[in-house]
Amino acid sequence: MLELFRGQSWYFEIGLATAAYVLQMTDTDVLLDDTARRARRYVSSIGGRAVAPSAEALDALSRFEEPLPVVGRSAEETIALLDDAGSPATLASTGGRYFGFVNGATLPSALAASWLVSSWDQNAALPVMSPAAAKISDVARRWLVEALGLPSSTEAAFVTGATVANATCLAAARDRQLAAAGWDVPRDGLFGAPELTVVAGAQAHSTLLKSLSMVGLGRERVIRVPADDQGRLIASELPDIDGPVVVCAQAGEVNTGAFDPFSDIVEWARERSAWVHVDGAFGLWAMSDLSRAHLVEGLAHADSWATDGHKWLNVTYDCGIAFVRDGDDLRRSFASVAGYLPPDGGYEAMHHTPQSSQRARQVEVWAALRTLGVDGLAALVTSLSDHAVRIGSALDDAGLTVLNDVVLNQVLVRADHDDATVELIAAIQADGTCWCGPTSWAGRPAMRVSVSGWVTTSDDITQSIDAMLRCARQVGAID
Ligand SMILES: Cc1ncc(COP(=O)(O)O)c(C=O)c1O
């Protein structure tokens, strides 16, 4: 019936008036108090619930399948639906026993900062739009460079995640290398440009190839260098090439946590003026832990580095960070000029990132670094890596095969038979005590255990090991 009146101007007027009424009727204080209560309940109960959502919770997601309302619904009821149907159908990845992908939890300071940042709703593109966001960015970028021990000239940029951080660095690398060959990529694009060779290890992360394709360098024209049994690029296999080159190294292979031999890669690169980029989505944080200096040797001599805040630093999604040794290389690729934009006003995020308008992601990074401090950051790397060592030893002692040297927070494990490995992963996910994901390693199934949440305790590890072994016995993977 309502459809009949849709095109009428009076109908439109009534719609606007109703929407305005619904908005007016929203008591913002009540709504935010209710939302804070719901959020607190979620956070405080996460440790006690099954890690994977129940079948019932998944079924209840059908409550979202409503038609787009013609007349707007109340904000209170909307948030209630979001919490009642949405919260139970989340993975408890902010709890202590989620070991899937490389998904960090959220530090309380980061979560609280993100609430405030959402309330501010600042556009962090330019200092003129948010002096607070700009000042905090200046401090957070400086602290990051210091905490990771990167060269003091290094400039940082906040983006949505490591995929975009890699793309940001690779765009800067591409433009710098081709500028040295007399070609202006930002002005003329890549058509007709001199050849730029990209080199990466055989175990480079899948998204690194996506990042390369995003910046016009292609997934398939990369020279792939063989990797060893831990997934480390074998430096002696680097090709004998010259001309403009970008080599992509990796700090933290996603299955094994292994680090490429950076000193050898840097030496090879220096001989041919190649740009060294490092994908350190989670592994870059090992730079903050002096006890892991042997893993990161030579890493600081690279030209660019990409990492995530939402992994090991445990800030909320979505936060990636691109570092480039010389900030001018970011500006070359990302500066954008328009009459309404003010002249240079210090570090302007929109001229250093692929984004224009952007969330003030730096605030959570700042809050996390401020509450952890240098020691807390190092302790975070150590403690999660120690948890991983404990899991690896227990599974190995029980008769499963641990495939990697547990040098960081990743454990890669399999049963003797592939079917048993697959069944083990399914059994662990169904059991609900903890959550581990599948992968393929050397052409066979394996299970990945990634300890990435600050919140994981020794007791979580004990409970998780018990559950993993219980499931392994259940599927006949061990006696
Ligand atoms: C080594 C590596 N690089 C890149 C990525 C992509 O990160 P993001 O999902 O934040 O884009 C990941 C994600 O796990 C990773 O482990």
The ligand as an ORCA input file, in Angstrom:
! r2SCAN-3c Opt
* xyz 0 1
  C      52.872    -11.748      7.285
  C      51.537    -11.090      7.020
  N      51.447    -10.110      6.115
  C      50.290     -9.477      5.852
  C      49.138     -9.820      6.520
  C      47.857     -9.088      6.208
  O      47.466     -8.330      7.315
  P      46.043     -7.573      7.360
  O      45.042     -8.670      7.434
  O      46.086     -6.756      8.583
  O      45.900     -6.768      6.128
  C      49.174    -10.843      7.475
  C      47.961    -11.278      8.182
  O      47.957    -12.243      8.913
  C      50.417    -11.487      7.745
  O      50.512    -12.444      8.676
*
